[in-house]
Amino acid sequence: MSAPQPKGIFRDLGRSLEFVGDFDGLYRSEADPWGQSGAHGPMASYYAASRNRLATALAGHLRGAGERLEVGCGHGHVLTQINNAVRGGRWHGLDVSPEAIEQAQALYPAFEFHVGDITSPLIPAELGCSRFDAVILSQVLWYVLEAIDDAVCHCKAMLRRGGILVVSQAFLRGPQRY
């Protein structure tokens, strides 16, 4: 199964895809981009299994109070499932799209959401350095691929000593065109 490509994120060049990254346009035009809610669509069962695996793994490593961050949080659906598995602590979401963050905050007011680009050194000041005991990149490698070294460096800078960086990424069956 291959995932449908959302409008505005990639431009189809025939044999390959070009990254465009119009995330605000995507979040304005589609109520549930990528079917990320896991409620319906061809990727629903995949998202449910992926989030369950991630939540189970984190529950075994994170205990009690702490600050945790999901990078590329979109609407915040992953945060809710992880929060249900990992009790305690405070969850934050970071996304490059102000539109996604506005929608996430409306859907899940218990979490703190921030606009920012993990590949940029201009990460929101309120996220701070050495603050988080966990930083999660779930299904976002495609979007930070061209600046992966910067993304990892910035994630590492936000981790407390002994904190964990978790990368969860699937590569679906079919040709990888990007």
C-alpha positions as CSV (number, residue, x, y, z in Angstrom):
1,M,0.0,0.0,0.0
2,S,1.3,3.4,-0.8
3,A,0.1,6.6,0.9
4,P,-1.7,9.3,-1.1
5,Q,0.4,12.4,-1.5
6,P,-1.4,15.4,0.0
7,K,-1.7,18.5,-2.2
8,G,0.8,21.2,-1.7
9,I,3.4,19.0,-0.1
10,F,5.1,17.4,-3.1
11,R,5.0,18.3,-6.8
12,D,4.8,15.2,-9.0
13,L,7.5,15.4,-11.6
14,G,6.7,12.0,-13.2
15,R,9.6,9.8,-12.1
16,S,10.2,11.7,-8.9
17,L,8.6,14.1,-6.4
18,E,9.8,17.6,-5.5
19,F,9.2,18.8,-2.0
20,V,7.0,22.0,-1.9
21,G,6.0,22.1,1.7
22,D,2.8,24.2,1.6
23,F,1.6,22.8,5.0
24,D,-0.7,25.8,5.7
25,G,-2.4,25.3,2.4
26,L,-2.8,21.6,3.1
27,Y,-4.3,22.2,6.6
28,R,-6.7,24.8,5.2
29,S,-7.9,22.6,2.4
30,E,-8.2,19.2,4.1
31,A,-9.9,18.5,7.4
32,D,-7.8,15.4,8.1
33,P,-4.5,15.5,6.1
34,W,-3.0,12.0,5.6
35,G,-5.9,10.6,7.5
36,Q,-3.8,11.4,10.6
37,S,-6.7,11.2,13.0
38,G,-6.7,7.5,12.3
39,A,-10.5,7.6,12.3
40,H,-10.9,6.7,8.6
41,G,-9.2,6.3,5.3
42,P,-6.7,3.9,3.8
43,M,-4.0,4.7,6.5
44,A,-6.3,4.4,9.6
45,S,-5.2,0.9,10.7
46,Y,-1.5,1.8,10.0
47,Y,-1.7,5.0,12.1
48,A,-3.5,3.1,15.0
49,A,-0.8,0.4,15.0
50,S,2.1,2.9,14.7
51,R,0.9,5.1,17.5
52,N,0.2,2.1,19.7
53,R,3.7,0.8,19.2
54,L,5.2,4.3,19.9
55,A,3.1,4.8,23.0
56,T,3.9,1.3,24.4
57,A,7.6,1.9,23.8
58,L,7.6,5.3,25.5
59,A,5.6,4.0,28.5
60,G,8.5,1.7,29.2
61,H,11.0,4.6,29.3
62,L,9.2,7.7,30.6
63,R,8.0,7.9,34.2
64,G,6.4,10.7,36.1
65,A,6.9,14.4,35.6
66,G,8.8,15.7,32.7
67,E,8.6,17.8,29.6
68,R,8.1,16.0,26.3
69,L,7.9,17.3,22.8
70,E,6.6,15.9,19.5
71,V,8.1,17.5,16.4
72,G,5.8,17.8,13.4
73,C,2.7,17.3,15.6
74,G,0.1,18.4,13.0
75,H,-3.3,18.2,14.7
76,G,-1.9,16.7,17.9
77,H,-3.4,13.2,17.5
78,V,-0.2,11.4,18.4
79,L,0.2,13.4,21.6
80,T,-3.2,12.3,22.8
81,Q,-2.5,8.6,22.4
82,I,1.0,8.8,23.9
83,N,-0.4,10.9,26.8
84,N,-2.9,8.2,27.6
85,A,-0.1,5.6,27.7
86,V,2.5,7.6,29.5
87,R,0.9,9.2,32.6
88,G,2.5,12.2,34.1
89,G,4.6,14.9,32.5
90,R,3.6,17.7,30.2
91,W,3.4,17.3,26.4
92,H,4.2,19.9,23.8
93,G,3.7,19.9,20.1
94,L,5.8,21.7,17.5
95,D,4.8,22.2,13.8
96,V,5.9,24.4,11.0
97,S,2.3,25.2,10.1
98,P,0.5,28.0,12.1
99,E,-2.7,26.6,10.6
100,A,-2.0,23.1,12.0
101,I,-1.1,24.5,15.4
102,E,-4.3,26.6,15.6
103,Q,-6.4,23.6,14.8
104,A,-4.4,21.4,17.2
105,Q,-4.9,23.9,20.1
106,A,-8.6,23.9,19.4
107,L,-8.8,20.1,19.3
108,Y,-6.6,19.5,22.4
109,P,-6.4,22.5,24.7
110,A,-4.7,20.5,27.5
111,F,-1.4,20.4,25.5
112,E,0.9,23.3,24.6
113,F,1.5,23.8,20.9
114,H,4.2,25.9,19.2
115,V,4.9,27.1,15.7
116,G,8.4,26.4,14.6
117,D,10.7,24.7,12.1
118,I,13.0,22.0,13.7
119,T,15.5,22.5,10.8
120,S,15.9,26.2,11.7
121,P,18.0,27.6,14.5
122,L,15.1,30.0,15.3
123,I,13.2,27.4,17.4
124,P,10.6,29.2,19.6
125,A,12.4,30.5,22.8
126,E,9.7,29.0,25.1
127,L,10.9,25.5,24.0
128,G,14.3,26.3,25.4
129,C,17.5,24.2,25.4
130,S,18.1,21.2,27.6
131,R,14.4,21.2,28.6
132,F,12.9,17.9,27.4
133,D,13.3,14.4,28.6
134,A,11.9,13.1,25.3
135,V,11.8,14.5,21.8
136,I,9.8,12.6,19.3
137,L,9.9,12.7,15.5
138,S,7.0,10.6,14.3
139,Q,6.5,10.2,10.5
140,V,8.3,13.5,9.7
141,L,11.6,12.4,8.1
142,W,10.2,13.1,4.6
143,Y,9.7,16.7,5.5
144,V,13.1,17.4,7.2
145,L,15.1,15.1,4.9
146,E,17.0,17.9,3.1
147,A,18.1,19.4,6.5
148,I,18.2,16.2,8.6
149,D,21.5,17.1,10.3
150,D,20.1,20.4,11.5
151,A,16.9,18.7,12.7
152,V,18.8,16.1,14.7
153,C,21.2,18.8,16.1
154,H,18.3,21.0,17.2
155,C,16.4,18.0,18.7
156,K,19.5,17.1,20.6
157,A,20.0,20.6,21.9
158,M,16.4,20.5,23.4
159,L,17.0,17.3,25.3
160,R,18.0,17.2,28.9
161,R,21.0,15.1,29.8
162,G,19.9,11.5,29.6
163,G,16.9,12.4,27.5
164,I,15.8,10.3,24.6
165,L,15.3,11.2,20.9
166,V,12.7,8.8,19.3
167,V,12.4,8.6,15.6
168,S,9.5,6.6,14.2
169,Q,9.3,6.4,10.4
170,A,7.6,4.0,8.0
171,F,8.7,3.5,4.5
172,L,5.6,2.2,2.7
173,R,5.6,-0.4,0.0
174,G,6.0,0.8,-3.5
175,P,8.5,3.0,-5.2
176,Q,10.0,5.7,-3.1
177,R,10.0,8.7,-5.4
178,Y,11.3,11.3,-3.0
